[in-house]
């Protein structure tokens, strides 16, 4: 069975085609600058040269058609016909309280996703465009939606409710939802397998550290609390997002600077975080290089960034009344030796002992970076959200009456 995984953005579309018999990636790629006459399509078939071309792609239906053309191309393709694709799995950022797990796409499911547009206006409409584009090009192919928020639907009320009038929750579902759920679910499962222990027996903090970043407390195999809130803005300091701040800052700054709601929203999401403090970049690699060259603002940005991660790890250890494992994952978490060291050196009170030689190793597999005597095991686990989406899609399609 072959599963095509799609992550549709407002002007982009990423894809991977999996052979679920061995979970191998047959091809991957992306379509960028959708809506322009200079759209870029990059196709990377396994064991074949990369293909890149520039052409006009004005909407997602055409983008999906180009992807299918490349997958079936006589020279650059990896399948002979689109009929070899048995299902399509989509990443959807926000599932609200409606979706506690992945779901087969039906008319009712599409209606519910549209109802959630207000909670994720930058993401869910784009995901819907991806779903509809597949319907246009592959009308008989079943589709599955996998939600970033679903993993966090196990949080107790004490974790997800805000201390504001309950009428706002009842009327408008204002609450903590959390994101990066597919990543946190995948790496926690991989960590348990690496440790050869039941997932349900472990208390973990998963640190998904990329341009967007979040920490999740995972207790008994379930999300117990997470740093992102109703939107991905809350929580850790990020590449361009502020993370936690006093809510009174917003009306104060709006008044002082005469900013509109959209302007202050843009400031907090696109012009804050590492970029704002360093005055240099949102990229941790550039921040680290500048810090090593003596840039004080880069050093301050780095210190603020790692300090907040340590705070969340410590808070979640207390929330779960214990901690067995810390996981670092995503682009920065998997690759920044100096960030992992800075975080772990501030957690020795928990019994964390970092093995510097292990931490300095470059590897793309799950590995331990703490000493053998460390009371808490610290792991680096490469995330693979697309594979989790493919697995969920495969499982749901196999169970569905349409497939059987």
C-alpha angles and dihedrals in degrees: 000000000000123000126194113209117203130189107187122195128183092268103010143054127199123193144182128186115212133195098214093199089078100003091242121156109240095183141345137186149134142240114217134189095025109186095040136093089236100057115159122221118192117187122186113187117189112261092003133093119273116260123211129176139164122222144134114290111166102175143012096262090063090044091056091046090054090050092051091047090054094046090054098036113131093230106028102024131102100203131045097222140011085241086078088069106088099183145358123224122201132199111228117185102207127040096159114200091314097077118051092164141013117294143202110249112253133154089264091052091051090051091053093048090053090052087060095055090103091058094052107019094162096048118024096056089053092049089051090053088055092051093049092046090056090048089054094050101033107024095169097047116103116234132205129200121213116195128216089212099049097085090057095054088094092069114119119241091255088063102042105036122088120220093247130107109307090225087075090058094044095047103032106015093240103177143111112290104165128209141219084062095147090053095046091047093049098047095044090054091047091049093053091050091049091051090044090230132123110267089225091061097058136084109207142173111210114201111199100189116181134114082303112040139190141165122215129195107219115194123178089352094304135101107261099173138346136196101232114078138194085329132019090259098084125082128023125033106259141187096284102352123093098218117198118011139151106280089222088068090073101061090036093056092041089056097043096045097032092237127168123228091259092049095052090044089053091048093054096043104035109020105039136068121053091348094056098045097042095039083212118075148333090229114102091210091060091043091053093047092050092046091053088052091055102263104158096199091052089050091050091050091050093048093049091047097051093039091060092050090053091049092054094046090051093046093050092048087057093043091054093039091236144016133224104173141023117200126199116198145152127053100312097029093052098042111029109091092178094051094051090048093050092050096045095045088061093053101059089114087070091053097260112157115184119210101216094199092053091044091054094055118109111221141144095214133082110277143168117245098177124085120265089249095050111123089218120046114227117202138182108216119181108227124228110185093166092058091051089051090050091049093050091047092049092049095048094046092049090052095045122098090230092063097041 
